[in-house]
């Protein structure tokens, strides 16, 4: 069994023919384009006009991103996080730029589908059907995503209309977006936040430049007395504020799958290259350190995919009484993106100079891989967000009905009705321990359980004081350790559904035990740590993963070595 996606043997997770056709047509588009053209466009930074035309012709974004209510009866249309995640992984497999076009269209649509403005929603659906792309006009050059400091203004003219003025920065698709959901403040004495819609074609919309050197277009645009009517206003006041943050909640969940897709393509290139080289009279993949890198990279990839798949079920089944997705989402954003960087680093250490060659996908993937962890909140922001849930996760579990794998044909309507962005500390979670207990026969799961129990005891008896909480060099490794527990829990839940080979699970927890000890070492070495905290960290660090050479060899032979030559993109 190949746990990585293989486009030429693609099997969609979706049951319906319409969804499968979307995936198959997208694969055919890129394979017909070919690797030479794909890389040439990337190296020359050519805007992906043909891709835009393709998704317009096949109405792909319309099908993926139009809720049924606005679809005019098209049975293939829905907003389905499982399907969008699968598509994100597939697009990034061929290039992060193509995924980025999809990603910022999702962000641009967020405030629209959250809006009470029905006419704007109908307009968006019509434009999607016609092949439009969208943009999310939130960031500004001086403030980034600090929306407290937004300087863009909407000024009443006294006749029921407004003029918009301001400058936006880092706005993907801003060069061709038919609807740009733009954040500003109403200058009528209230200073209310507002989302309103602008269009790149308007003469009052000045497209200034692409702020990055890439085939993506990340725009800087300015509005000069841009005319706005009530028909263009999406939301105002607290609704606009909540729409900004809730849109980011939706968008950031697609970043993990993109990182996975990119890393998978890099893996295929790397293992095929290394498996067919003889150095110093030895096959490269027979070298112990090389095999170790490939094993670690493959196991991390499989773990990423399992975590992302299971967290999607919670995302799709979220409601006002079950907001567990608010932990699983930033964990995906932070953990999966960083794990992808680790995977590429492990592979690059093997293929070395080959990774720089311009006719490899790898050189493109390695250059772009650093991006996802910096989008929709940095790693630091997401770790600090994750930490808000730590107390209830460990010490105040709640009862929930089981959440089954969800590939049902329905809109994820709650995502557009998430409500106020507060009360995170009150969110509760189901007890994490039972799923670990069900796998305790695996030595490395049992070892990880010992580590996590010591960590929980440290939190209870020697937790961070206020100074440590405010010190990122202390609080970030603490948050990382917490995230590994969450990560492991959902991996094991997915393993139960997939009936994953226990050899694989035990080897995954081998690296998780090592990672957990790594972050304990960071806390131990921090100048602000107490002797009691260091004692707990020492206990964690001294717990070693349990080696099983025969099992390691089985996983290598059965799942990893066989990927030599398994996939190569059409030239």
C-alpha positions, 0 to 999 in steps of 0.5 A: 500500500502506498500512503502517499498520493500517486496522481497516475494511480489516483484514488479520490477520497470522495465517493461522488463522480463529480468530485472525482472528475474534479481531481482527475481533470486537474491531474490531466491538466498538469500531466499534459502541461508536463514537468518541463513547462511547469518548471519553466513557468516557475523559473520565469515567474510566469502568471498561471493564465492557463490554469486560471482558464482551466478552472474557469472552463471546468468551473472547478472553483465554482463547484468546490467553493459555492454552497448549495444554496447559491449553486442554482441546482448544480449537484457538484457544488458544495463547501466541503472541507474534506474535498477542499483539503484533498484538492489543496494537497493535489494542487500543491503537489504540482506547485504551491503557486497553483494552490495559493490561487485557490487559497486566497480565493477561499479567503476572499469568499469567507467574508462574503459567505459570512455576510448578511448581504444576499445580493453580494452572495448571489454576485459571488456565485455568478462570478464563480460560475464564470471562472472568477478568482477572489482576494482577501484585502486585509493586510497593510504594509505597516501593520501586516495582519494587525487589524487593530491598526487598519488604516483603510477608511470608508467615509460617508458622502451624505447621500447614502454612499461612501468613498474608500481610501487606503492601501493594502499589501500582501494581497494574493490574486489582487491583480485579477480578483473580481471581488476583493473582500476589503477590510476598513473602518467607517469614518462616521464617528464610530470607527466601526470595522467593515468589510466591503467589496472592491474590483480590480478593474475599477479606475479607482483601484490602483494595482501598484505591484507584485510584492514578491518575486514569484509566479504568484501575484501578491499585490500591493493595491491602493483605493483612491476615492473608490465609490462604495454603496450599501450593495458593496458592504458585507458586514460592519462592527463586531460582525466584520471583526469576527468575519476577519478572524473566522475567515482565517480559521477557514483558510489556515486549515488548507495550509497543512494539506498544501505542505503535505502535497509539496513534500510528497512530490519532493519525496518521490523525486528524492527516493528515485534519485537516491535509489539509483546511485552508487557512491563509493561502491555502495548503493546510496539507499543502503547507507544507514544514515540515508535510509534513516533520513528516508524512513523519518521523512516517510513516517513524518509524511504519513503522520501528517496525512493521518492527523490532517484527515482526522482533524478534518472530521472535527472541522466538518462536524463543528457546531456551537457546542463543539468547537474542538476544531479551534485547537485541531486547526492551529495545530495543523497550521503549526505542526503539519507545516513545520513537519513538512519543512523537516521532511524536505530538510531530511530529503535534501540532506540525502540528495544534496546538490541535486536539490538545486537543479532547475529541472527538478520539482525539488528545487521549486518545492524546497524554495516554497516550503518555507512559506506555509508556516508563515501564512495565516499567523506565524508558528509563534502565533499559532503555538500561543493560540494552542496553549489557551486550550491546554488546561481543559485538554489535560484537566477538564475533559468533557463527553462528546458523541463519537465523530465518525469519518465524514465524507458526506455530501453536505455544506460545512455551514457552521464555518460561515456561522462560527459566532464571536471569536472569544471564549477559547479557554472554555472549549472542552475536549474529549479525554485523550487517554483512551485512544492511547490506552488502546495502542499501549501494546506498541512499545513506543506508544507506551513510551510516549504515554509515560512522557506525556504523563510526566509532562501533565504532572509538570503542568500541574505541579510545576507549571509556568509562572507569569514571567515564563508565560510571557517569555516565548523562549519558554512558552513556545517549547511548552506549546510544542510539547502539548501539540505533540500530544494532540497530534498523537491522539488524532493520529491514533484515532485515524489509525483505528479507522484505517486499521493502519499497520501497527509497525508503522504506528510504532515507528511513528511514535519512535520519532515522536518520543524523540521530538518530545524529548527535544523540546523538553531539552529546550525548557531544561536549558532555559535560564528561567526554568526552575530546578523542579521544572528541570527535574521533570524535563530530565525524566522526559529526556531520559525516556528513550524510544524502543528500538526494533531493528526487524520492524524498522527493516520491515517498514523500509522494505514494505512501504518506503524502498518500493517508492523508487520509481513509483511516480515521475511527472510527465515531461 
